[in-house]
Amino acid sequence: MTFKHLFKATLKWRNKAQPYASKFSSKTHRISIAGKPDLDISAAKAFKGDPALYNPEDLLLSSLASCHMMSYLYVCAQNNIDVISYDDHAEAILEVQPDGSGRFIEVRLNPRVTIAHPAQMTLAINLHTKANQLCFIANSCNFPVLHNPTCKVI
């Protein structure tokens, strides 16, 4: 049986320049999700946005890294692996075409995991594949999400 979940977000942007001219207008806007703090978002600095704010590209990469970690912790729990810490320095490559269109062409996750038991090291590394198969966000992407995991024991 499959389950469907509905997620909602409200976006608000106000034009501060009249008439609208995309080269000069602010790209800053607000996303609201009921019961959570609002997020002020802009375009990336490369696209004339406010570099102090999150941008959609930051959020997509962050979503992939976060979802992979949660899927990984889930499969580790299923396999009785005691994860002590998990860090990731994720990277994404965005390719922009001359016409201004663009897309992510690759995301590379670099999870660094610390576990409690040396005998589980190989399994702990291999479970990243299973985590990727379960990751809701990775399953929604049309570009490769690659993994370069390392594991150590405390």
C-alpha positions as CSV (number, residue, x, y, z in Angstrom):
1,M,0.0,0.0,0.0
2,T,1.3,3.5,-0.8
3,F,0.7,6.6,1.2
4,K,0.5,10.1,0.0
5,H,1.4,13.2,2.0
6,L,0.6,16.7,1.1
7,F,3.1,19.5,1.9
8,K,2.2,23.2,1.6
9,A,4.2,26.3,1.4
10,T,3.3,29.9,0.8
11,L,5.5,32.3,-1.1
12,K,5.3,36.1,-0.9
13,W,7.2,38.6,-3.0
14,R,6.5,42.3,-3.3
15,N,7.7,44.5,-6.2
16,K,9.7,47.4,-4.9
17,A,10.5,48.8,-8.3
18,Q,8.0,50.2,-10.7
19,P,7.6,49.0,-13.4
20,Y,9.0,45.5,-12.8
21,A,12.4,45.0,-14.3
22,S,14.0,41.7,-13.4
23,K,17.6,43.1,-13.6
24,F,16.9,45.7,-11.0
25,S,14.2,44.3,-8.8
26,S,14.9,42.5,-5.6
27,K,14.9,38.7,-5.7
28,T,14.2,38.4,-2.0
29,H,11.0,36.7,-1.0
30,R,9.6,34.8,2.0
31,I,8.4,31.2,2.3
32,S,6.0,30.4,5.0
33,I,5.1,26.9,6.2
34,A,2.4,26.7,8.9
35,G,3.8,26.2,12.4
36,K,7.4,26.9,11.3
37,P,9.6,30.0,11.2
38,D,9.5,31.9,7.9
39,L,12.5,31.6,5.5
40,D,13.7,34.7,3.8
41,I,15.2,33.5,0.4
42,S,16.9,35.2,-2.5
43,A,18.6,34.2,-5.7
44,A,22.2,33.1,-5.5
45,K,24.8,35.9,-5.6
46,A,25.7,34.8,-9.1
47,F,22.1,35.6,-10.2
48,K,22.0,39.0,-8.5
49,G,20.5,37.8,-5.3
50,D,21.3,38.6,-1.7
51,P,24.3,36.5,-0.7
52,A,23.3,36.7,3.0
53,L,20.1,34.7,2.4
54,Y,19.4,31.1,1.5
55,N,18.7,30.5,-2.2
56,P,16.8,27.6,-3.9
57,E,20.0,25.9,-4.9
58,D,21.3,26.0,-1.3
59,L,18.0,24.5,-0.2
60,L,17.9,21.7,-2.8
61,L,21.4,20.6,-1.9
62,S,20.6,20.9,1.8
63,S,17.5,18.8,1.3
64,L,19.4,16.0,-0.4
65,A,22.1,15.9,2.3
66,S,19.5,16.0,5.1
67,C,17.3,13.3,3.5
68,H,20.2,11.0,2.8
69,M,21.4,11.3,6.4
70,M,17.9,10.5,7.8
71,S,17.6,7.5,5.4
72,Y,21.1,6.4,6.4
73,L,20.3,6.6,10.2
74,Y,17.1,4.6,9.5
75,V,19.0,1.8,7.8
76,C,21.7,1.8,10.4
77,A,19.1,1.4,13.1
78,Q,17.6,-1.5,11.2
79,N,21.1,-3.1,11.2
80,N,21.9,-2.3,14.8
81,I,24.8,0.0,13.9
82,D,25.5,2.5,16.6
83,V,26.2,5.8,14.8
84,I,28.1,8.3,16.9
85,S,28.3,11.2,14.5
86,Y,27.5,12.0,10.9
87,D,28.9,15.0,9.0
88,D,28.6,15.8,5.3
89,H,30.2,18.4,3.1
90,A,27.9,18.2,0.1
91,E,28.5,19.8,-3.3
92,A,26.3,20.4,-6.3
93,I,27.2,21.4,-9.8
94,L,24.7,23.7,-11.5
95,E,25.1,24.1,-15.3
96,V,23.7,27.3,-16.9
97,Q,23.1,27.5,-20.6
98,P,23.6,30.6,-22.8
99,D,19.8,31.2,-22.9
100,G,19.7,31.4,-19.1
101,S,18.2,28.0,-18.4
102,G,20.0,25.7,-16.1
103,R,19.9,22.6,-14.1
104,F,21.8,20.6,-11.5
105,I,23.9,18.0,-13.3
106,E,25.4,16.3,-10.3
107,V,25.3,16.3,-6.5
108,R,28.1,14.7,-4.5
109,L,27.5,13.8,-0.9
110,N,30.6,13.3,1.3
111,P,29.3,11.7,4.5
112,R,31.8,11.1,7.3
113,V,30.4,8.7,9.7
114,T,31.7,7.6,13.1
115,I,30.4,4.3,14.5
116,A,30.9,2.4,17.7
117,H,32.0,-1.1,16.5
118,P,34.9,-1.8,14.1
119,A,33.3,-5.1,12.9
120,Q,30.4,-3.1,11.3
121,M,32.6,-0.7,9.2
122,T,32.1,-2.4,5.9
123,L,28.3,-2.7,6.4
124,A,28.2,0.9,7.6
125,I,29.8,2.1,4.3
126,N,27.6,-0.2,2.1
127,L,24.4,1.1,3.7
128,H,24.8,4.4,2.0
129,T,23.6,2.6,-1.2
130,K,20.4,1.5,0.6
131,A,19.9,4.9,2.1
132,N,20.1,6.5,-1.4
133,Q,17.5,4.0,-2.6
134,L,15.1,5.1,0.2
135,C,15.8,8.9,0.1
136,F,12.6,10.7,-1.0
137,I,14.5,13.7,-2.3
138,A,17.1,11.7,-4.3
139,N,14.3,9.6,-5.8
140,S,12.7,12.9,-7.0
141,C,15.8,14.2,-8.9
142,N,16.7,13.8,-12.5
143,F,20.5,14.1,-11.9
144,P,22.9,11.7,-10.3
145,V,23.4,11.9,-6.5
146,L,26.8,10.4,-5.9
147,H,28.3,9.3,-2.6
148,N,31.8,9.3,-1.3
149,P,31.4,8.0,2.3
150,T,34.0,7.4,4.9
151,C,33.7,5.7,8.2
152,K,35.7,5.6,11.3
153,V,35.4,4.0,14.7
154,I,35.6,5.9,18.0
